[in-house]
Amino acid sequence: MNQRTRASRSRPLPHWAAAVSVALLCTSFMAPPLAFGQGLPVGFEYELADGEIHMRISADDVVDGVRVQLRTCGSQLFTGQCPDLQRGQTCNLSAPAPTSTTTCSLTIEGDYAGSAGSLSYDFEIAVAQDMEFDVDTSTFDATAHRFVMTMNQSAGHVELVVRGEDGAIVADRVVPFNGEPAGTALTITWSQPPVGILTVDVKAVGESGAWSSRQYVPWQVQMDAVYVSFPSGSADIPSSDEAMLADRLRQIQQTAARVSEWVDVELYVAGYTDTVGSSGDNQQLSEARARSLAQFMRQGGWTAPIHFQGFGEDVLAVPTGDSVEEAANRRALFILGTSQRPITDQIPRSNWRTL
């Protein structure tokens, strides 16, 4: 990292992405015995996957005209038919799984040795509630390596994977819980080497086995301020500052390249003025200058998303009275981050416009 580049010490709002929520259909692989006593030498077994009941009908002898009916299973009626089965053959059928815990009644009919036979079997499918979890963003502390979260059902455990700024995994642990009730504040902590954090992957698992996962991207780099000698009241970049801005662009590209394999980097440009002139005029001028700088970066080769915003005289680097010329306040900031809009002491609002 260039010596003029520093990580922001402000706390950005966490960015959670790539949510995956799974409703676990809680049942073991079930298989009743063959139904010789009912005059039909067939067996039945089922499993649940991808929101469906997958049924397998197996024959211990030749059975003709196998018919399958599934009733009272999520208020659905399913009928299916298998071809004539030879000894040792199987027939596979699938039906939609219920969305709540329910009892299913299955009937298999067929002809065996010249006589009609049937097999009836009742089984229960227990459907777990979708797992949802929420992280209290105000508690996320990248330095202390902790945050607080809640689940919408009794807590089983949390699987945590943390990557450093070079993409290497710096922490990988399972945080166990003891069935704490839904809504309980759960503190997650971890240990890691003294490196910056790029991403935090969290997988919350309830006691039922239902789970949900998200990725947090706290990575953000705020470059040192640049001071462009814009003509008074103008947003035109003077040619004398182009080399300085081109050097800053190279720093930005080098910093982004180090993490672009793991996260999608976006650039934010913030503009500021001193207190000379009216507040409204300064707001418009800072917006125009931020846009001009964003266009310079785009024309110089930055291809990822770029956003700009002006703050006028609202965020002074050096506090002054009204109508005071202060060069330190006439500045611009370049922030590298992700799609989560940065909010810091230097960036108190989020009205970003995309170039």
Residue frames relative to the residue before (quaternion, step in Angstrom):
aa qw qx qy qz dx dy dz
M 1.0000 0.0000 0.0000 0.0000 0.00 0.00 0.00
N 0.5099 -0.6471 0.4720 0.3138 3.56 -0.91 0.94
Q 0.5709 -0.6414 0.3924 0.3298 3.57 -0.95 0.85
R 0.6664 0.4813 -0.3183 0.4721 3.60 1.17 -0.32
T 0.6071 0.5292 -0.3559 0.4740 3.57 1.28 0.04
R 0.0052 0.8041 -0.5940 0.0211 3.56 -0.88 0.88
A 0.4737 -0.6327 0.5199 0.3241 3.54 -1.19 0.50
S 0.4875 -0.6662 0.4747 0.3053 3.55 -0.95 0.83
R 0.3350 -0.7397 0.5504 0.1939 3.56 -1.00 0.84
S 0.4914 0.6301 -0.4539 0.3942 3.58 1.24 -0.02
R 0.4342 -0.6941 0.5029 0.2769 3.57 -1.18 0.47
P 0.2295 -0.7802 0.5634 0.1459 3.62 -0.38 1.15
L 0.5523 -0.5656 0.4686 0.3943 3.55 -1.20 0.38
P 0.5053 -0.6610 0.4511 0.3229 3.61 -0.89 0.84
H 0.2462 -0.7410 0.6083 0.1424 3.52 -1.19 0.66
W 0.0870 -0.7932 0.6023 0.0236 3.56 -0.52 1.18
A 0.0399 0.8141 -0.5743 0.0765 3.53 -0.86 0.93
A 0.8080 0.3215 -0.2028 0.4501 3.51 -1.43 0.03
A 0.1430 0.8138 -0.5478 0.1310 3.56 0.82 0.97
V 0.0382 -0.7678 0.6395 0.0064 3.57 -1.04 0.83
S 0.0051 -0.8107 0.5848 -0.0285 3.58 -0.54 1.13
V 0.0887 -0.8103 0.5793 0.0049 3.56 -0.81 1.00
A 0.2309 -0.7233 0.6299 0.1638 3.58 -0.95 0.89
L 0.2596 -0.7991 0.5274 0.1260 3.55 -0.46 1.19
L 0.2501 -0.7381 0.6070 0.1557 3.55 -0.81 0.99
C 0.2188 -0.8450 0.4814 0.0800 3.52 -0.18 1.36
T 0.4301 0.6525 -0.5407 0.3112 3.54 -0.30 1.23
S 0.4119 -0.6859 0.5340 0.2734 3.53 -1.11 0.57
F 0.6264 -0.5087 0.4193 0.4160 3.54 -1.28 0.22
M 0.1090 -0.8492 0.5167 -0.0071 3.57 -0.39 1.27
A 0.0423 0.7893 -0.6105 0.0503 3.55 -1.07 0.76
P 0.2361 -0.7670 0.5781 0.1478 3.63 -0.50 1.12
P 0.6140 -0.5594 0.3914 0.3961 3.63 -1.17 0.32
L 0.6362 -0.5029 0.4100 0.4174 3.57 -1.26 0.27
A 0.4004 -0.7672 0.4699 0.1739 3.52 -1.04 0.88
F 0.0570 0.8277 -0.5545 0.0644 3.61 0.76 0.96
G 0.6418 0.5561 -0.3331 0.4097 3.59 1.00 -0.81
Q 0.7059 0.4175 -0.2607 0.5093 3.58 1.17 -0.44
G 0.5914 -0.6330 0.3430 0.3632 3.54 1.22 0.35
L 0.6971 0.4068 -0.2763 0.5218 3.59 1.18 0.33
P 0.2298 -0.8224 0.5073 0.1163 3.62 -0.28 1.23
V 0.3993 0.6858 -0.5130 0.3272 3.57 0.47 1.20
G 0.2254 -0.7411 0.6130 0.1559 3.50 -1.30 0.43
F 0.1914 -0.7794 0.5903 0.0870 3.54 -1.20 0.51
E 0.0925 0.7653 -0.6345 0.0558 3.55 -1.07 0.80
Y 0.0933 -0.8063 0.5834 0.0282 3.53 -1.14 0.56
E 0.0368 -0.7513 0.6558 0.0644 3.51 -1.38 0.30
L 0.3761 -0.7238 0.5419 0.2027 3.55 -1.28 0.45
A 0.2030 0.7585 -0.5976 0.1623 3.56 -0.89 0.97
D 0.8610 0.0893 -0.0747 0.4951 3.54 -1.14 0.77
G 0.6939 -0.5099 0.2794 0.4249 3.59 0.98 0.85
E 0.6790 0.4468 -0.3032 0.4974 3.58 1.17 0.40
I 0.3852 -0.6454 0.5987 0.2769 3.53 -1.34 0.42
H 0.1386 -0.7863 0.5995 0.0560 3.58 -0.60 1.13
M 0.1061 -0.8194 0.5633 -0.0021 3.56 -0.50 1.28
R 0.1079 -0.7753 0.6204 0.0496 3.54 -1.07 0.80
I 0.1446 -0.7746 0.6143 0.0419 3.55 -0.73 1.17
S 0.0551 -0.8101 0.5838 0.0012 3.61 -0.68 1.06
A 0.2733 -0.7758 0.5548 0.1248 3.56 -1.05 0.82
D 0.2770 -0.7517 0.5775 0.1569 3.55 -1.02 0.88
D 0.7603 0.1032 -0.0833 0.6359 3.53 1.35 -0.09
V 0.6853 -0.4602 0.3454 0.4463 3.59 -1.28 -0.01
V 0.0306 0.7795 -0.6221 0.0663 3.58 -0.79 1.11
D 0.2248 -0.7917 0.5591 0.1000 3.56 -0.84 1.01
G 0.8691 0.1659 -0.0924 0.4567 3.53 -1.29 0.55
V 0.1343 0.8182 -0.5474 0.1132 3.59 0.80 0.95
R 0.0525 -0.7917 0.6083 -0.0204 3.56 -0.81 1.12
V 0.1413 -0.8023 0.5791 0.0319 3.58 -0.89 0.99
Q 0.0068 0.7874 -0.6161 0.0195 3.55 -0.96 0.91
L 0.1162 -0.7830 0.6104 0.0286 3.57 -0.86 1.06
R 0.0394 -0.8340 0.5488 -0.0412 3.58 -0.56 1.20
T 0.8445 0.1909 -0.1488 0.4778 3.55 -1.38 0.36
C 0.4847 0.6268 -0.4565 0.4048 3.58 1.00 0.78
G 0.8027 -0.1510 0.0489 0.5749 3.54 0.05 1.32
S 0.5904 -0.6056 0.3447 0.4073 3.58 1.14 0.77
Q 0.5356 0.5967 -0.4166 0.4284 3.56 1.08 0.69
L 0.2014 -0.7292 0.6343 0.1597 3.52 -1.26 0.46
F 0.0378 -0.7984 0.6006 -0.0207 3.53 -0.66 1.15
T 0.0155 -0.7730 0.6341 0.0107 3.55 -0.97 0.88
G 0.0266 0.7941 -0.6053 0.0472 3.52 -1.06 0.79
Q 0.2099 -0.7779 0.5818 0.1106 3.55 -1.23 0.39
C 0.2273 -0.7613 0.5959 0.1171 3.52 -1.06 0.84
P 0.5318 -0.5837 0.4777 0.3850 3.60 -1.15 0.35
D 0.6732 -0.4374 0.3682 0.4689 3.55 -1.28 0.12
L 0.2520 -0.7965 0.5394 0.1052 3.55 -0.85 1.03
Q 0.2923 -0.7269 0.5975 0.1707 3.50 -1.05 0.88
R 0.6957 -0.4485 0.3369 0.4487 3.55 -1.25 0.23
G 0.8242 0.2143 -0.1782 0.4930 3.59 -0.85 1.00
Q 0.5660 0.5989 -0.3962 0.4049 3.60 1.22 -0.09
T 0.2091 -0.7603 0.6011 0.1302 3.55 -1.30 0.43
C 0.1961 -0.7397 0.6315 0.1252 3.52 -1.34 0.44
N 0.1844 -0.8025 0.5623 0.0758 3.59 -0.83 0.99
L 0.0098 0.7814 -0.6223 0.0462 3.55 -0.92 1.01
S 0.1462 -0.7829 0.5986 0.0865 3.58 -1.18 0.57
A 0.0598 -0.7760 0.6278 0.0116 3.54 -1.12 0.82
P 0.5940 -0.5626 0.4126 0.4006 3.62 -1.11 0.50
A 0.4012 -0.7058 0.5291 0.2466 3.59 -0.99 0.85
P 0.5393 -0.6109 0.4573 0.3562 3.60 -1.12 0.54
T 0.4394 -0.7015 0.5010 0.2527 3.53 -1.25 0.41
S 0.7485 0.2183 -0.1819 0.5992 3.57 1.29 0.08
T 0.6664 -0.5035 0.3571 0.4182 3.57 -1.23 0.42
T 0.1591 0.7945 -0.5622 0.1653 3.56 -0.74 1.04
T 0.4306 -0.6640 0.5453 0.2763 3.56 -1.34 0.34
C 0.1884 -0.7802 0.5913 0.0787 3.56 -0.94 0.95
S 0.1794 -0.7695 0.6057 0.0937 3.56 -1.04 0.82
L 0.1130 -0.8127 0.5716 0.0072 3.54 -0.66 1.16
T 0.0381 -0.7676 0.6392 0.0273 3.55 -1.08 0.79
I 0.0805 -0.7623 0.6415 0.0285 3.55 -0.94 1.00
E 0.0468 -0.7938 0.6063 -0.0076 3.56 -0.81 1.03
G 0.1647 0.7796 -0.5930 0.1162 3.53 -1.19 0.58
D 0.4522 -0.6620 0.5248 0.2860 3.54 -1.33 0.12
Y 0.0156 0.8001 -0.5960 0.0659 3.53 -0.79 1.08
A 0.8464 -0.0459 -0.0152 0.5303 3.57 -0.77 1.13
G 0.7380 -0.4478 0.2275 0.4506 3.58 0.95 0.91
S 0.7131 0.3884 -0.2579 0.5235 3.59 1.24 0.05
A 0.4846 -0.6484 0.5044 0.3004 3.55 -1.19 0.64
G 0.0086 -0.7924 0.6097 -0.0149 3.54 -1.05 0.79
S 0.1154 -0.7996 0.5856 0.0662 3.55 -1.21 0.31
L 0.1787 -0.7405 0.6379 0.1130 3.51 -1.32 0.42
S 0.0762 -0.7859 0.6129 0.0302 3.62 -0.82 0.97
Y 0.0490 0.8008 -0.5919 0.0769 3.54 -0.97 0.88
D 0.1625 -0.7684 0.6140 0.0779 3.59 -0.90 0.96
F 0.0853 0.7849 -0.6107 0.0616 3.55 -0.99 0.82
E 0.3646 -0.7367 0.5342 0.1974 3.55 -1.19 0.59
I 0.1669 -0.7458 0.6359 0.1072 3.53 -1.10 0.79
A 0.1675 -0.7842 0.5935 0.0690 3.58 -0.69 1.13
V 0.1443 -0.8092 0.5682 0.0387 3.56 -0.61 1.15
A 0.3256 -0.7597 0.5332 0.1803 3.56 -0.68 1.08
Q 0.5670 -0.5800 0.4698 0.3484 3.54 -1.23 0.53
D 0.5558 -0.5811 0.4669 0.3679 3.57 -1.10 0.67
M 0.3893 -0.7068 0.5409 0.2372 3.55 -0.97 0.88
E 0.0421 0.7490 -0.6607 0.0267 3.52 -1.05 0.91
F 0.0047 -0.7941 0.6075 0.0186 3.56 -1.07 0.67
D 0.2009 -0.7744 0.5941 0.0831 3.50 -1.24 0.56
V 0.2226 -0.7612 0.5967 0.1220 3.55 -0.94 0.92
D 0.3828 -0.6885 0.5681 0.2382 3.57 -0.92 0.94
T 0.3152 -0.8055 0.4670 0.1834 3.58 -0.09 1.29
S 0.6166 0.5639 -0.3555 0.4188 3.59 1.11 -0.54
T 0.6818 0.4870 -0.2883 0.4635 3.60 1.22 -0.36
F 0.5069 0.6531 -0.4423 0.3476 3.61 1.20 -0.19
D 0.0170 0.7966 -0.5989 0.0800 3.55 -0.63 1.20
A 0.2736 -0.8026 0.5122 0.1365 3.55 -0.28 1.29
T 0.6397 0.5207 -0.3248 0.4627 3.58 1.19 -0.48
A 0.7349 0.3835 -0.2161 0.5159 3.59 0.93 -0.91
H 0.3335 -0.7753 0.4761 0.2471 3.59 1.32 -0.18
R 0.5906 0.5426 -0.3876 0.4545 3.55 0.62 1.14
F 0.1009 0.7467 -0.6574 -0.0030 3.52 -1.37 0.33
V 0.3619 -0.7122 0.5625 0.2131 3.55 -1.31 0.31
M 0.0112 -0.8052 0.5917 -0.0376 3.57 -0.94 0.91
T 0.2127 -0.7423 0.6134 0.1656 3.55 -1.34 0.21
M 0.2463 -0.7284 0.6157 0.1721 3.55 -1.30 0.46
N 0.4766 -0.6774 0.4791 0.2906 3.57 -1.21 0.45
Q 0.7429 0.2372 -0.1950 0.5948 3.58 1.27 0.28
S 0.7164 -0.4427 0.2903 0.4546 3.57 -1.24 0.26
A 0.4666 -0.7411 0.4321 0.2154 3.52 -0.88 1.11
G 0.2303 -0.7494 0.6077 0.1270 3.54 -1.03 0.88
H 0.7045 -0.3627 0.2606 0.5515 3.57 0.52 -1.18
V 0.2990 -0.7145 0.5982 0.2058 3.55 -1.36 0.15
E 0.2075 -0.7533 0.6143 0.1102 3.55 -0.95 0.97
L 0.0805 -0.8268 0.5554 -0.0380 3.55 -0.68 1.17
V 0.0169 0.7683 -0.6394 0.0268 3.58 -0.95 0.94
V 0.0830 -0.8010 0.5929 -0.0037 3.58 -0.68 1.16
R 0.1487 -0.7807 0.6024 0.0737 3.57 -0.94 0.94
G 0.4094 -0.6941 0.5410 0.2406 3.53 -1.12 0.78
E 0.7366 -0.4512 0.2845 0.4157 3.55 -1.32 0.11
D 0.6630 0.4635 -0.3196 0.4934 3.59 1.22 -0.25
G 0.5971 -0.5991 0.3452 0.4067 3.58 1.28 0.17
A 0.5449 0.6224 -0.4034 0.3910 3.59 1.23 -0.19
I 0.4911 -0.6433 0.4977 0.3119 3.57 -1.09 0.70
V 0.1311 -0.8148 0.5633 0.0403 3.58 -0.70 1.11
A 0.7796 0.0737 -0.0753 0.6174 3.59 1.27 -0.18
D 0.0731 0.7693 -0.6276 0.0943 3.55 -0.98 0.93
R 0.2659 0.7877 -0.5080 0.2255 3.58 -0.19 1.22
V 0.3229 -0.6856 0.6123 0.2253 3.52 -1.38 0.31
V 0.1889 -0.7709 0.6019 0.0878 3.56 -0.82 1.05
P 0.2123 -0.8185 0.5196 0.1227 3.64 -0.31 1.18
F 0.1162 -0.7588 0.6349 0.0870 3.54 -1.25 0.55
N 0.4161 -0.7316 0.5030 0.1967 3.56 -1.28 0.29
G 0.7194 -0.4581 0.2590 0.4533 3.55 0.87 0.94
E 0.1740 0.7949 -0.5586 0.1606 3.59 1.08 0.64
P 0.5544 -0.6489 0.4017 0.3320 3.62 -0.90 0.91
A 0.6601 -0.4932 0.3926 0.4087 3.54 -1.29 0.43
G 0.7848 0.3190 -0.2491 0.4694 3.55 -1.00 0.86
T 0.4862 0.6607 -0.4390 0.3666 3.59 1.26 -0.11
A 0.4396 -0.6739 0.5222 0.2825 3.60 -0.98 0.82
L 0.1002 -0.8052 0.5845 0.0016 3.56 -0.60 1.20
T 0.2358 -0.7856 0.5590 0.1214 3.59 -0.65 1.09
I 0.1444 -0.7794 0.6085 0.0378 3.55 -0.82 1.09
T 0.0364 0.7882 -0.6122 0.0516 3.58 -0.81 1.03
W 0.0139 -0.7879 0.6154 0.0201 3.54 -1.24 0.36
S 0.3442 -0.6987 0.5846 0.2269 3.54 -1.34 0.29
Q 0.0820 0.7863 -0.6075 0.0766 3.55 -1.10 0.73
P 0.6103 -0.5207 0.4249 0.4193 3.59 -1.24 0.27
P 0.5919 -0.5944 0.4113 0.3566 3.61 -1.22 0.39
V 0.3709 0.6920 -0.5286 0.3227 3.57 0.39 1.27
G 0.6007 -0.5610 0.4236 0.3808 3.55 -1.24 0.37
I 0.4119 -0.7080 0.5233 0.2347 3.55 -1.17 0.63
L 0.2549 -0.7592 0.5831 0.1366 3.54 -0.96 0.95
T 0.8032 -0.0869 0.0988 0.5810 3.60 0.68 -1.11
V 0.1458 -0.7425 0.6452 0.1056 3.52 -1.31 0.49
D 0.1423 -0.7847 0.6008 0.0559 3.57 -0.62 1.17
V 0.0721 -0.8010 0.5942 -0.0133 3.56 -0.78 1.10
K 0.0289 -0.7633 0.6454 0.0034 3.56 -0.93 0.99
A 0.1550 -0.7967 0.5819 0.0511 3.57 -0.53 1.23
V 0.0785 -0.8036 0.5899 -0.0039 3.57 -0.78 1.06
G 0.3121 -0.7603 0.5433 0.1711 3.57 -0.77 1.04
E 0.6819 -0.4622 0.3567 0.4406 3.57 -1.27 0.16
S 0.6357 0.5464 -0.3262 0.4369 3.58 1.10 -0.64
G 0.5388 -0.5971 0.4161 0.4243 3.57 1.20 -0.49
A 0.4981 0.6322 -0.4403 0.3979 3.61 1.24 -0.20
W 0.0379 -0.8252 0.5633 -0.0173 3.58 -0.99 0.77
S 0.0744 -0.7538 0.6501 0.0597 3.51 -1.36 0.32
S 0.0987 -0.8144 0.5702 0.0434 3.60 -1.02 0.70
R 0.0283 -0.7756 0.6306 0.0021 3.52 -1.22 0.64
Q 0.2891 -0.7294 0.5884 0.1951 3.52 -1.29 0.37
Y 0.2051 -0.7551 0.6157 0.0925 3.53 -1.00 0.95
V 0.1199 -0.7901 0.5997 0.0419 3.57 -0.91 0.97
P 0.0701 -0.8392 0.5387 0.0245 3.62 0.06 1.23
W 0.4601 0.7202 -0.4365 0.2812 3.58 1.24 -0.31
Q 0.2017 0.7437 -0.6164 0.1623 3.53 -0.96 0.99
V 0.0722 -0.7921 0.6058 0.0192 3.58 -0.91 0.89
Q 0.1313 -0.7710 0.6206 0.0561 3.55 -0.80 1.06
M 0.3271 -0.7545 0.5400 0.1792 3.55 -0.60 1.17
D 0.6169 -0.5187 0.4273 0.4096 3.55 -1.25 0.36
A 0.6083 -0.5842 0.3976 0.3613 3.56 -1.11 0.67
V 0.2157 -0.7291 0.6300 0.1583 3.54 -1.26 0.56
Y 0.2282 -0.7663 0.5917 0.1034 3.55 -1.18 0.69
V 0.0849 -0.8101 0.5800 -0.0092 3.53 -0.32 1.32
S 0.3887 -0.7430 0.5044 0.2059 3.57 -0.88 1.00
F 0.0181 -0.8146 0.5790 -0.0281 3.58 0.54 1.16
P 0.4997 -0.6116 0.5033 0.3506 3.61 -1.04 0.66
S 0.6477 -0.5408 0.3622 0.3960 3.58 -1.09 0.63
G 0.8503 0.1137 -0.1198 0.4997 3.54 -0.84 1.07
S 0.6527 0.5210 -0.3000 0.4610 3.60 1.25 0.11
A 0.2920 -0.7367 0.5802 0.1880 3.56 -1.29 0.48
D 0.4402 0.6879 -0.4607 0.3475 3.59 1.27 0.34
I 0.3726 -0.7313 0.5303 0.2124 3.56 -0.80 1.07
P 0.3711 -0.7304 0.5186 0.2447 3.64 -0.65 0.99
S 0.5886 -0.6051 0.4085 0.3471 3.56 -1.05 0.76
S 0.6023 0.5873 -0.3581 0.4050 3.61 1.11 -0.59
D 0.7161 0.4306 -0.2521 0.4881 3.63 1.19 -0.41
E 0.4583 0.7185 -0.4382 0.2859 3.59 1.23 -0.15
A 0.6399 0.5213 -0.3351 0.4544 3.60 0.98 -0.77
M 0.6394 0.5224 -0.3233 0.4623 3.58 1.00 -0.80
L 0.6826 0.4751 -0.2869 0.4753 3.58 0.96 -0.84
A 0.6172 0.5339 -0.3468 0.4624 3.58 1.07 -0.66
D 0.6308 0.5163 -0.3247 0.4797 3.58 1.07 -0.73
R 0.6454 0.5066 -0.3259 0.4697 3.58 0.99 -0.77
L 0.6161 0.5406 -0.3428 0.4589 3.59 1.05 -0.72
R 0.6379 0.5140 -0.3330 0.4670 3.60 0.96 -0.79
Q 0.6311 0.5208 -0.3313 0.4698 3.61 0.99 -0.76
I 0.6495 0.5213 -0.3062 0.4612 3.57 0.97 -0.91
Q 0.6782 0.4919 -0.2954 0.4592 3.58 0.87 -0.93
Q 0.6502 0.5118 -0.3206 0.4610 3.59 0.97 -0.79
T 0.6533 0.5058 -0.3136 0.4680 3.58 0.97 -0.82
A 0.6691 0.5006 -0.2988 0.4608 3.58 0.93 -0.88
A 0.6335 0.5637 -0.3355 0.4102 3.58 0.99 -0.82
R 0.6227 0.5722 -0.3464 0.4059 3.59 1.08 -0.63
V 0.7942 0.2875 -0.1489 0.5141 3.60 1.10 -0.57
S 0.4756 0.7234 -0.4198 0.2726 3.60 1.21 -0.25
E 0.5504 0.5992 -0.4062 0.4160 3.61 1.20 -0.27
W 0.7801 0.3500 -0.1605 0.4931 3.58 1.10 -0.67
V 0.7977 0.1317 -0.0841 0.5824 3.62 1.10 -0.52
D 0.4519 -0.6518 0.5340 0.2929 3.55 -1.25 0.46
V 0.2274 -0.8144 0.5265 0.0885 3.55 -0.38 1.29
E 0.0677 -0.7684 0.6355 0.0331 3.56 -1.11 0.81
L 0.3395 -0.7469 0.5457 0.1705 3.56 -1.18 0.65
Y 0.1266 -0.7769 0.6155 0.0395 3.55 -1.02 0.94
V 0.1253 -0.7892 0.6002 0.0351 3.58 -0.90 0.99
A 0.0671 -0.8044 0.5903 -0.0048 3.59 -0.69 1.12
G 0.1561 -0.8052 0.5686 0.0624 3.57 -0.91 0.95
Y 0.0956 -0.7979 0.5952 0.0048 3.58 -1.13 0.79
T 0.1865 -0.7702 0.5975 0.1225 3.57 -1.23 0.44
D 0.5101 -0.5670 0.5097 0.3981 3.55 -1.34 -0.09
T 0.6709 -0.5450 0.3451 0.3657 3.58 -1.24 -0.15
V 0.4306 0.6791 -0.4797 0.3512 3.59 1.23 0.25
G 0.7535 0.3000 -0.2494 0.5292 3.57 -0.75 1.03
S 0.6470 -0.5235 0.3789 0.4048 3.54 -1.31 0.11
S 0.6307 -0.5495 0.3930 0.3819 3.53 -1.21 0.53
G 0.6606 0.5180 -0.3117 0.4450 3.59 0.95 -0.87
D 0.6587 0.4999 -0.3110 0.4686 3.58 0.96 -0.88
N 0.6582 0.5128 -0.3140 0.4530 3.58 0.98 -0.82
Q 0.6108 0.5387 -0.3545 0.4593 3.58 1.06 -0.66
Q 0.6785 0.4804 -0.2938 0.4716 3.58 0.87 -0.93
L 0.6543 0.5179 -0.3168 0.4509 3.58 0.97 -0.84
S 0.6654 0.4951 -0.3174 0.4597 3.61 0.90 -0.85
E 0.6203 0.5344 -0.3373 0.4646 3.58 1.09 -0.70
A 0.6699 0.4975 -0.2973 0.4641 3.57 0.91 -0.92
R 0.6698 0.4911 -0.3062 0.4651 3.60 0.96 -0.80
A 0.6221 0.5222 -0.3461 0.4696 3.60 1.04 -0.70
R 0.6415 0.5130 -0.3221 0.4707 3.57 1.00 -0.80
S 0.6412 0.5315 -0.3228 0.4496 3.58 0.96 -0.87
L 0.6609 0.4912 -0.3021 0.4803 3.58 0.98 -0.82
A 0.6242 0.5293 -0.3390 0.4640 3.59 1.03 -0.75
Q 0.6519 0.5072 -0.3147 0.4677 3.58 0.97 -0.84
F 0.6091 0.5456 -0.3524 0.4552 3.61 1.04 -0.72
M 0.6704 0.4938 -0.2991 0.4660 3.59 0.93 -0.90
R 0.6374 0.5147 -0.3321 0.4675 3.58 1.00 -0.77
Q 0.6886 0.4735 -0.2835 0.4704 3.57 0.84 -0.93
G 0.6666 0.5109 -0.3015 0.4513 3.58 1.16 -0.56
G 0.7168 -0.4790 0.2503 0.4405 3.59 1.23 -0.06
W 0.4865 0.6326 -0.4669 0.3810 3.60 1.21 0.11
T 0.1524 -0.8450 0.5110 0.0401 3.59 -0.51 1.20
A 0.5871 0.5796 -0.3756 0.4223 3.62 1.18 -0.35
P 0.7055 -0.4392 0.3119 0.4605 3.63 -1.20 0.17
I 0.0539 -0.7844 0.6178 0.0091 3.56 -1.07 0.79
H 0.1135 -0.7993 0.5901 0.0041 3.55 -0.89 1.02
F 0.1054 -0.7986 0.5902 0.0528 3.58 -1.12 0.59
Q 0.0255 0.7784 -0.6259 0.0424 3.53 -1.26 0.57
G 0.2542 -0.7576 0.5807 0.1557 3.56 -1.10 0.73
F 0.1945 -0.7885 0.5754 0.0967 3.55 -1.12 0.75
G 0.3853 -0.7595 0.4608 0.2498 3.57 1.31 0.13
E 0.7484 -0.3448 0.2877 0.4880 3.55 -0.91 -0.98
D 0.4041 0.7548 -0.4435 0.2651 3.61 1.28 0.26
V 0.7722 0.2294 -0.1276 0.5785 3.61 1.12 -0.59
L 0.0566 -0.8356 0.5463 -0.0114 3.57 0.02 1.29
A 0.4110 -0.6837 0.5434 0.2616 3.56 -0.98 0.86
V 0.7610 0.1516 -0.0800 0.6257 3.56 1.13 -0.73
P 0.3675 -0.7476 0.5013 0.2341 3.64 -0.40 1.12
T 0.0642 0.7809 -0.6172 0.0713 3.56 -0.90 0.98
G 0.5641 -0.5482 0.4749 0.3946 3.51 -1.32 0.03
D 0.6994 -0.4415 0.3408 0.4469 3.55 -1.30 -0.12
S 0.8463 0.1835 -0.1586 0.4743 3.55 -1.28 0.65
V 0.4618 0.6526 -0.4619 0.3841 3.58 1.04 0.82
E 0.3298 -0.7238 0.5726 0.1986 3.55 -0.83 1.02
E 0.1248 0.7747 -0.6075 0.1236 3.58 -0.67 1.10
A 0.3824 -0.7674 0.4694 0.2111 3.56 -0.32 1.30
A 0.6335 0.5596 -0.3423 0.4103 3.63 1.00 -0.75
N 0.6631 0.4984 -0.3092 0.4650 3.58 1.20 -0.47
R 0.6421 0.4878 -0.3231 0.4954 3.59 1.22 -0.38
R 0.3127 0.7703 -0.4669 0.3015 3.53 0.41 1.27
A 0.2038 -0.7317 0.6275 0.1713 3.52 -1.42 0.03
L 0.2059 -0.7633 0.6019 0.1126 3.54 -1.18 0.68
F 0.1751 -0.7381 0.6423 0.1098 3.50 -1.19 0.74
I 0.0541 -0.8021 0.5947 -0.0119 3.57 -0.73 1.10
L 0.2074 -0.7494 0.6177 0.1175 3.55 -0.95 0.94
G 0.1910 0.7733 -0.5857 0.1499 3.55 -0.90 0.93
T 0.5704 -0.5470 0.4593 0.4055 3.53 -1.18 -0.63
S 0.7754 -0.3329 0.2268 0.4864 3.60 -1.16 -0.43
Q 0.5487 0.5812 -0.4082 0.4411 3.59 1.26 -0.20
R 0.4070 -0.7343 0.4881 0.2387 3.57 -0.59 1.14
P 0.4342 -0.7153 0.4756 0.2714 3.63 -0.77 0.93
I 0.0334 -0.7450 0.6661 0.0155 3.52 -1.17 0.78
T 0.1535 0.7727 -0.5988 0.1444 3.59 -0.61 1.15
D 0.7056 -0.4138 0.3233 0.4758 3.56 -1.26 -0.15
Q 0.6737 0.4657 -0.2845 0.4983 3.60 1.17 -0.54
I 0.7509 0.2667 -0.1420 0.5872 3.58 1.27 -0.43
P 0.0214 -0.8770 0.4800 -0.0026 3.58 0.43 1.21
R 0.7780 0.2131 -0.1533 0.5707 3.61 1.18 -0.15
S 0.3124 -0.7622 0.5475 0.1473 3.53 -1.23 0.51
N 0.2289 0.7481 -0.5829 0.2194 3.53 0.01 1.38
W 0.1265 0.8466 -0.5071 0.1004 3.53 1.03 0.84
R 0.1784 -0.7304 0.6491 0.1155 3.51 -1.20 0.73
T 0.3520 -0.7447 0.5341 0.1903 3.54 -1.02 0.85
L 0.4550 -0.6967 0.4919 0.2562 3.54 -0.86 1.04
